[in-house]
Amino acid sequence: MSKAWTFEDNLNTDEIIPGRFNITIDPLELAKNVFCEIKPDYAKNVKPGDVIVGGQNFGCGSSREHAPIAIKGSQAKCVIAASYARIFFRNAVNIGLPILECPEAAADITEGDDVDVNLATGEIFNRTNGHQYQARPLPEFVLKIAEAGGIVNFLKEHDIQELMK
Amino acid sequence: MGTLIEEIFSRKAGRPVRAGEILLLDVDYIMSHDNTTPLAIKAFRDIGKPIHDKNRIVLHLDHAYPAPNVLAAENHRKIIDFVREQELPHFHHQGVCHQVMIEEGYITPGAIVIGADSHSNTYGAMGAFGAGLGSTEIAVAWVTGKCWFKVPETIRIELTGKAQSGVYAKDVMIYIAGMMGMDGGTYRSVEFGGDYIENLPMNERIVFPNMSTEIGAKCGLIAADEVTLEYLRTQTPAQGTYEMIRPVNPRYERVIQIDVSQLAPQVSCHPDVDHVKPLEEVVGLDVHEVYIGTCTNARYEDIEIVANMLKGKKVNPFTRVIVTPASERIYKKAMKNGLIEILLEAGCTVTGTGCGACIGRHGGILAAGERALTTMNRNFIGRMGSPQAEIYLASPATAAATALAGKIADPRKIGEQESGN
């Protein structure tokens, strides 16, 4: 099963990973303290493939990439939120953390629900209550970055101009 | 034709652009600091391509400088080695990155500057586009000289009237944050204008774009005018000719009018920047630390306000009062003009420049159960140390009044006592 871990609106980067832990860029080290103040049991109990579910303005605050890296490092499959703070959105795309925008799922999913996500189609299925949701489509150039597994990998193979073609 | 951001982006794109378009634009400067550069270096190595233009890269050590622990020192080492290896010409460690970017003349009207720091919005005070991004995109810009942007819709905030005595730009911006909320400007360009803004000096203007980050804005902009150009000519090495780009028949998503003359001093209360109350409502709360620093409010004029209020007095002995000038240039001027001595005589601790206590690494960390009143822009839980501490945000004047009382205090009342009322 893929367990849903739910978070409030305006979840900020300090709540994802407090600034004092950002002395490392190792995803697994960061993951040890991810959500440590607001959900102290997360880091211990998260299973690979679990799903983070946020509300509005997910990831607001600092520009620190440590926040999406810490989530990715915890082996969560993806984030589903009603909306994202803009730098978090860019950072998640760039480092290859899958993020889905779906207000309906964000409002309906409760902590502990068993949630199945198809990243390719954006379909989200809540096995616990039987509800199905459809995430918003991502812009084409964002999909290009996602397909490459992040912007670094994209640039290894392509010129930056190809993003816009 | 367009909003200020459409006008700025149109000049860079070489054609008229409209909100909603996605552009790949050349960037003028690419800023990062000791917190974000190590990750950028890692991404740069992973990409495996050479730097596009060394002159556009500006690196700072400010977030944990001087190093408070071994890991921070290792980060600095990594960055210094990289600067030498790549022979990068723009390397600074004389204060908070955003202040130094402005002082050193990197930020000019119409420039496009990206920074691996969320408060890169600050550059909008000079009529430049400034926006925060993550480290990986900084590395991408190092090797390509470019960055993608979606042209944002614009919210215009029209500020009119003259502020009452004791009310500063910080109070007005805190009021705006309370009114709009933390996501009130998400993905938007927030344009600050009106006769209140036009009459403000540069040091006060900077507060608005700086804290546009706190309402989620992509950028916060103030159109360049004579005040901007005069500042560049007299205070920075930027001695070129700059166009005063202005909005032309703009279509705004929303226009908000605020009569500044009606506002009292404001405070952002624990635990959210948009949890805003008029100062009167929180006067009297015990304060264990007053921190005057950061890219928001530690310029010379801010320190001058504080020094004028503390002159010949003593701060509360049980409240730690810490002053961290935003840059060495500010520090030197404050020293030359006797402000540092006044602060020390009053019982303040004056630290070296940098981000200091604002990110909870060093220079004023809070214990559980403590309350700080600071001139910072952000009061997230745990930001200054213990997650059981509370952070209140206010103007330098409110901070100085609070430092004297050891409780949140009204700077207007301190003035009254002095004049014998």
Interface residues (C-beta under 8 A of the other chain):
Chain A: D9 N10 N12 D14 E15 P18 G19 R20 N22 I23 T24 I25 E37 Q56 N57 C60 G61 S62 S63 R64 E65 H66 P68 S83 A85 R86 I87 R90 N91 N94 I95 P139 F141 G150 I151 V152 L155 K156 I160 Q161 L163 M164
Chain B: I22 L24 N35 T36 P38 L39 K42 A43 D46 I47 G48 K49 N69 L71 A72 N75 G115 A116 D117 S118 S120 G132 L133 G134 S135 T136 E137 A139 V140 V143 T144 K146 W148 M182 D183 T186 Y187 G216 K218 D272 I359 G360 R361 R378 F380 I381 G382 R383 G385 P387
